[in-house]
Amino acid sequence: MGDEDFMRRALALAEAGLAAGQAPFGAVVVDVDGAVVGEGHNTVAADCDASAHGEVVALRDAWRRLGERGRLGSCTLYTSCEPCLMCSAAIVQLGLRRVVYAARGTEVPGARRLFNADLTGAAEWAAGRPGWRMPEIRGDLLREEALAVMARYDWG
């Protein structure tokens, strides 16, 4: 399986979130051997947890399955939308190897970006810190499909 296959899984999770009345964001964590080790979708409203973004839910799932934080460093995160600043901080702190996203954070209707920051800015900041590394980032993969899912959510 390749990047498009894993992104399609992240988009399917975004669809599941949408069907559950959640914001349509899904994510998948894949290990270096190509096995899905974590996945999830946004559960902020259902869990009354502002940190339960799709990426965080998937990272929590992966950490539980892998049993140790260090093993996340060889993983790739596929997400239906560019991670926000909170998710970016978690990604960089955990030292993920790669992040692949579909839609851009600026394309979320009504998005308000804290400090006008995004994944790339957070990763570049981390690259300048001892012991932190910048993940490889690939954006805009299946972007139009992600935008179509987001367009069906009531952002009001």
Backbone as CSV, one residue per row, in Angstrom:
resi,resn,N_x,N_y,N_z,CA_x,CA_y,CA_z,C_x,C_y,C_z
1,MET,0.844,-1.189,0.000,0.000,0.000,0.000,0.882,1.244,0.000
2,GLY,0.393,2.303,-0.616,1.167,3.528,-0.716,0.454,4.713,-0.087
3,ASP,1.033,5.888,-0.281,0.490,7.104,0.318,-0.980,7.319,-0.008
4,GLU,-1.365,7.128,-1.255,-2.771,7.360,-1.621,-3.705,6.390,-0.903
5,ASP,-3.310,5.151,-0.743,-4.143,4.172,-0.053,-4.365,4.575,1.404
6,PHE,-3.295,4.980,2.081,-3.418,5.369,3.482,-4.204,6.671,3.622
7,MET,-4.035,7.580,2.654,-4.816,8.819,2.707,-6.289,8.523,2.476
8,ARG,-6.591,7.576,1.619,-8.002,7.204,1.426,-8.597,6.661,2.727
9,ARG,-7.804,5.945,3.509,-8.271,5.469,4.820,-8.522,6.652,5.755
10,ALA,-7.627,7.637,5.746,-7.825,8.836,6.573,-9.098,9.576,6.143
11,LEU,-9.341,9.646,4.850,-10.555,10.297,4.354,-11.806,9.501,4.731
12,ALA,-11.712,8.175,4.724,-12.842,7.349,5.159,-13.136,7.596,6.644
13,LEU,-12.094,7.794,7.441,-12.291,8.108,8.853,-12.897,9.497,9.019
14,ALA,-12.518,10.435,8.175,-13.144,11.760,8.200,-14.637,11.635,7.885
15,GLU,-14.959,10.786,6.919,-16.370,10.513,6.582,-17.100,9.909,7.785
16,ALA,-16.444,8.992,8.510,-17.056,8.376,9.695,-17.309,9.430,10.762
17,GLY,-16.372,10.340,10.924,-16.572,11.435,11.868,-17.751,12.296,11.468
18,LEU,-17.835,12.614,10.196,-18.945,13.405,9.670,-20.270,12.700,9.941
19,ALA,-20.331,11.407,9.690,-21.549,10.629,9.919,-21.938,10.601,11.399
20,ALA,-20.946,10.749,12.278,-21.197,10.750,13.721,-21.450,12.159,14.262
21,GLY,-21.542,13.140,13.364,-21.808,14.502,13.784,-20.594,15.260,14.278
22,GLN,-19.424,14.739,13.978,-18.171,15.376,14.384,-17.581,16.147,13.203
23,ALA,-16.645,17.038,13.493,-15.937,17.721,12.414,-15.206,16.658,11.582
24,PRO,-15.186,16.820,10.266,-14.697,15.768,9.362,-13.178,15.701,9.198
25,PHE,-12.513,15.266,10.258,-11.062,15.124,10.209,-10.700,13.706,10.631
26,GLY,-9.952,13.004,9.780,-9.526,11.639,10.083,-8.031,11.494,9.909
27,ALA,-7.464,10.520,10.621,-6.017,10.321,10.556,-5.659,8.856,10.767
28,VAL,-4.534,8.463,10.168,-4.018,7.098,10.252,-2.522,7.172,10.541
29,VAL,-2.047,6.327,11.455,-0.613,6.222,11.747,-0.142,4.885,11.191
30,VAL,0.936,4.928,10.402,1.461,3.750,9.728,2.926,3.565,10.134
31,ASP,3.287,2.329,10.482,4.679,2.082,10.880,5.573,1.926,9.661
32,VAL,6.860,1.764,9.899,7.851,1.708,8.835,7.648,0.499,7.911
33,ASP,6.965,-0.537,8.412,6.691,-1.726,7.599,5.386,-1.621,6.816
34,GLY,4.681,-0.487,6.953,3.438,-0.284,6.221,2.201,-0.816,6.915
35,ALA,2.298,-1.098,8.199,1.134,-1.574,8.967,0.451,-0.396,9.646
36,VAL,-0.882,-0.377,9.578,-1.645,0.642,10.301,-1.563,0.312,11.788
37,VAL,-1.034,1.251,12.574,-0.873,1.027,14.014,-1.752,1.960,14.840
38,GLY,-2.426,2.893,14.194,-3.328,3.795,14.898,-4.217,4.505,13.918
39,GLU,-5.422,4.820,14.364,-6.332,5.567,13.504,-7.408,6.207,14.359
40,GLY,-8.063,7.192,13.782,-9.138,7.846,14.503,-9.687,9.015,13.718
41,HIS,-10.773,9.563,14.249,-11.343,10.780,13.678,-11.662,11.733,14.813
42,ASN,-11.966,12.942,14.466,-12.269,13.971,15.448,-13.412,13.499,16.355
43,THR,-13.197,13.630,17.668,-14.230,13.284,18.655,-14.375,14.402,19.689
44,VAL,-14.051,15.624,19.303,-14.076,16.765,20.226,-15.437,16.901,20.894
45,ALA,-16.504,16.968,20.115,-17.844,17.170,20.691,-18.298,15.945,21.480
46,ALA,-18.084,14.756,20.949,-18.540,13.535,21.618,-17.832,13.316,22.950
47,ASP,-16.550,13.661,23.019,-15.757,13.417,24.225,-15.656,14.639,25.141
48,CYS,-16.240,15.765,24.715,-16.071,17.025,25.468,-14.594,17.245,25.764
49,ASP,-13.783,17.111,24.719,-12.327,17.167,24.846,-11.771,17.966,23.671
50,ALA,-11.370,19.191,23.941,-10.869,20.068,22.884,-9.613,19.535,22.212
51,SER,-8.926,18.587,22.846,-7.702,18.036,22.247,-7.961,16.800,21.395
52,ALA,-9.204,16.345,21.293,-9.508,15.103,20.578,-9.646,15.312,19.071
53,HIS,-8.648,15.982,18.487,-8.598,16.124,17.034,-8.256,14.764,16.431
54,GLY,-8.565,14.564,15.164,-8.316,13.282,14.511,-6.880,12.813,14.656
55,GLU,-5.923,13.720,14.506,-4.523,13.346,14.610,-4.179,12.858,16.017
56,VAL,-4.668,13.574,17.025,-4.371,13.205,18.417,-5.017,11.866,18.753
57,VAL,-6.245,11.661,18.304,-6.930,10.382,18.545,-6.131,9.236,17.914
58,ALA,-5.657,9.433,16.680,-4.869,8.397,15.997,-3.522,8.167,16.690
59,LEU,-2.872,9.238,17.134,-1.589,9.095,17.836,-1.762,8.371,19.171
60,ARG,-2.830,8.686,19.888,-3.105,7.977,21.146,-3.311,6.485,20.888
61,ASP,-4.068,6.177,19.846,-4.322,4.778,19.487,-3.016,4.067,19.139
62,ALA,-2.173,4.725,18.348,-0.896,4.124,17.946,0.010,3.891,19.158
63,TRP,0.086,4.853,20.040,0.943,4.718,21.224,0.484,3.542,22.074
64,ARG,-0.839,3.404,22.240,-1.375,2.260,23.001,-1.001,0.935,22.329
65,ARG,-1.176,0.869,21.032,-0.895,-0.375,20.308,0.594,-0.714,20.282
66,LEU,1.432,0.300,20.094,2.871,0.069,20.013,3.490,-0.158,21.387
67,GLY,2.867,0.386,22.404,3.324,0.156,23.765,4.418,1.067,24.263
68,GLU,5.018,1.810,23.360,6.058,2.744,23.798,6.157,3.913,22.836
69,ARG,6.410,5.059,23.407,6.469,6.306,22.645,7.542,6.296,21.566
70,GLY,8.703,5.764,21.868,9.834,5.798,20.942,9.551,5.167,19.597
71,ARG,8.667,4.202,19.565,8.365,3.515,18.302,7.586,4.404,17.338
72,LEU,7.001,5.487,17.833,6.280,6.413,16.956,7.231,7.171,16.027
73,GLY,8.491,7.267,16.394,9.461,8.020,15.616,9.708,7.494,14.219
74,SER,9.380,6.238,13.962,9.568,5.687,12.618,8.266,5.683,11.815
75,CYS,7.226,6.299,12.376,5.893,6.241,11.755,5.591,7.439,10.869
76,THR,4.599,7.231,10.024,4.040,8.280,9.167,2.601,8.514,9.586
77,LEU,2.221,9.785,9.666,0.838,10.169,9.959,0.193,10.666,8.676
78,TYR,-0.932,10.074,8.318,-1.738,10.523,7.180,-2.965,11.196,7.764
79,THR,-3.245,12.418,7.327,-4.363,13.152,7.884,-5.119,13.902,6.794
80,SER,-6.427,13.975,6.975,-7.278,14.569,5.948,-7.088,16.075,5.818
81,CYS,-6.450,16.695,6.808,-6.224,18.133,6.754,-4.897,18.463,7.435
82,GLU,-4.250,19.488,6.971,-3.000,19.941,7.572,-3.192,20.126,9.076
83,PRO,-2.331,19.561,9.875,-2.488,19.656,11.326,-2.424,21.094,11.849
84,CYS,-3.270,21.360,12.842,-3.268,22.656,13.508,-2.023,22.766,14.387
85,LEU,-1.864,23.902,15.039,-0.689,24.118,15.873,-0.610,23.110,17.020
86,MET,-1.728,22.805,17.675,-1.723,21.834,18.769,-1.267,20.459,18.276
87,CYS,-1.854,20.000,17.186,-1.489,18.689,16.643,-0.044,18.687,16.143
88,SER,0.376,19.801,15.551,1.751,19.914,15.071,2.743,19.790,16.219
89,ALA,2.424,20.408,17.351,3.308,20.312,18.514,3.427,18.862,18.972
90,ALA,2.325,18.141,18.994,2.363,16.733,19.393,3.179,15.911,18.396
91,ILE,2.980,16.147,17.121,3.700,15.418,16.067,5.204,15.621,16.200
92,VAL,5.612,16.877,16.371,7.026,17.199,16.457,7.612,16.650,17.763
93,GLN,6.876,16.780,18.858,7.372,16.286,20.139,7.551,14.768,20.115
94,LEU,6.646,14.069,19.442,6.750,12.614,19.349,7.782,12.169,18.318
95,GLY,8.229,13.084,17.478,9.304,12.785,16.528,8.899,11.932,15.352
96,LEU,7.648,12.069,14.881,7.226,11.284,13.725,8.152,11.540,12.535
97,ARG,8.340,10.507,11.741,9.239,10.575,10.587,8.643,11.378,9.445
98,ARG,7.333,11.161,9.183,6.671,11.806,8.046,5.256,12.197,8.417
99,VAL,4.763,13.233,7.735,3.363,13.630,7.824,2.886,13.895,6.405
100,VAL,1.752,13.286,6.056,1.141,13.486,4.745,-0.270,14.002,4.997
101,TYR,-0.605,15.139,4.392,-1.943,15.688,4.598,-2.622,15.987,3.265
102,ALA,-3.951,16.100,3.331,-4.753,16.354,2.134,-5.040,17.850,1.997
103,ALA,-6.084,18.339,2.649,-6.460,19.755,2.548,-5.528,20.619,3.387
104,ARG,-5.480,21.874,3.053,-4.668,22.833,3.804,-5.488,23.409,4.963
105,GLY,-4.816,23.709,6.044,-5.504,24.265,7.202,-6.238,25.552,6.895
106,THR,-5.720,26.330,5.972,-6.365,27.592,5.593,-7.664,27.371,4.824
107,GLU,-7.924,26.137,4.395,-9.127,25.847,3.616,-10.302,25.388,4.481
108,VAL,-10.090,25.262,5.786,-11.178,24.890,6.681,-12.072,26.114,6.842
109,PRO,-13.361,25.995,6.515,-14.249,27.162,6.630,-14.230,27.744,8.046
110,GLY,-14.013,29.047,8.121,-14.020,29.731,9.412,-12.806,29.461,10.279
111,ALA,-11.777,28.848,9.722,-10.589,28.510,10.516,-9.930,29.767,11.058
112,ARG,-9.537,29.684,12.317,-8.762,30.748,12.950,-7.476,30.110,13.439
113,ARG,-6.386,30.468,12.814,-5.102,29.829,13.115,-4.376,30.599,14.195
114,LEU,-4.010,29.905,15.251,-3.277,30.495,16.359,-1.877,30.874,15.897
115,PHE,-1.503,32.126,16.093,-0.198,32.653,15.694,0.061,32.467,14.204
116,ASN,-0.991,32.277,13.416,-0.873,32.033,11.983,0.100,30.889,11.696
117,ALA,0.103,29.892,12.586,1.055,28.785,12.484,0.423,27.572,11.821
118,ASP,1.271,26.757,11.232,0.849,25.513,10.615,1.923,24.460,10.861
119,LEU,1.748,23.292,10.300,2.697,22.200,10.501,4.107,22.555,10.036
120,THR,4.225,23.157,8.885,5.546,23.478,8.363,6.284,24.437,9.286
121,GLY,5.601,25.468,9.761,6.235,26.412,10.672,6.662,25.753,11.970
122,ALA,5.812,24.901,12.523,6.154,24.202,13.769,7.333,23.257,13.549
123,ALA,7.335,22.565,12.436,8.407,21.616,12.146,9.735,22.346,11.934
124,GLU,9.705,23.483,11.249,10.935,24.254,11.037,11.469,24.773,12.371
125,TRP,10.571,25.208,13.262,10.985,25.665,14.590,11.668,24.526,15.336
126,ALA,11.050,23.350,15.296,11.603,22.192,16.009,12.958,21.785,15.449
127,ALA,13.136,21.922,14.148,14.400,21.517,13.529,15.581,22.303,14.089
128,GLY,15.318,23.494,14.602,16.377,24.306,15.161,16.648,24.049,16.635
129,ARG,15.947,23.096,17.232,16.103,22.784,18.657,16.887,21.491,18.832
130,PRO,17.824,21.475,19.762,18.583,20.239,20.006,17.655,19.087,20.412
131,GLY,17.843,17.939,19.788,17.061,16.756,20.120,15.709,16.662,19.428
132,TRP,15.327,17.674,18.676,14.062,17.648,17.941,14.398,17.525,16.459
133,ARG,13.499,16.945,15.709,13.750,16.859,14.271,12.497,17.248,13.493
134,MET,12.720,17.701,12.305,11.632,18.106,11.417,11.168,16.887,10.635
135,PRO,9.870,16.594,10.682,9.399,15.464,9.873,9.392,15.831,8.389
136,GLU,9.474,14.819,7.575,9.255,15.028,6.146,7.773,15.343,5.989
137,ILE,7.447,16.339,5.177,6.054,16.757,5.020,5.661,16.690,3.551
138,ARG,4.516,16.069,3.295,3.942,16.047,1.945,2.511,16.548,2.067
139,GLY,2.185,17.592,1.359,0.846,18.163,1.415,0.083,18.013,0.130
140,ASP,-1.205,18.281,0.212,-2.118,18.337,-0.935,-2.410,16.988,-1.590
141,LEU,-2.148,15.879,-0.902,-2.449,14.569,-1.474,-3.949,14.303,-1.348
142,LEU,-4.621,14.105,-2.451,-6.078,13.899,-2.515,-6.827,15.086,-1.900
143,ARG,-6.280,16.256,-2.105,-6.828,17.496,-1.544,-8.278,17.731,-1.944
144,GLU,-8.591,17.549,-3.199,-9.967,17.806,-3.666,-10.971,16.878,-2.975
145,GLU,-10.586,15.632,-2.768,-11.467,14.692,-2.074,-11.703,15.138,-0.632
146,ALA,-10.656,15.612,0.020,-10.789,16.100,1.400,-11.684,17.335,1.452
147,LEU,-11.523,18.228,0.496,-12.362,19.426,0.464,-13.833,19.067,0.251
148,ALA,-14.095,18.037,-0.541,-15.472,17.598,-0.764,-16.101,17.078,0.531
149,VAL,-15.338,16.371,1.339,-15.841,15.882,2.628,-16.107,17.071,3.546
150,MET,-15.158,17.997,3.628,-15.319,19.169,4.510,-16.513,20.020,4.099
151,ALA,-16.806,20.080,2.815,-17.899,20.913,2.325,-19.263,20.422,2.808
152,ARG,-19.357,19.168,3.222,-20.639,18.605,3.663,-20.898,18.827,5.167
153,TYR,-19.959,19.420,5.867,-20.118,19.655,7.305,-20.703,21.042,7.537
154,ASP,-21.577,21.159,8.547,-22.159,22.454,8.901,-21.193,23.176,9.837
155,TRP,-20.427,24.091,9.293,-19.407,24.808,10.052,-19.997,25.946,10.872
156,GLY,-21.304,26.182,10.737,-21.968,27.293,11.460,-21.860,27.198,12.890
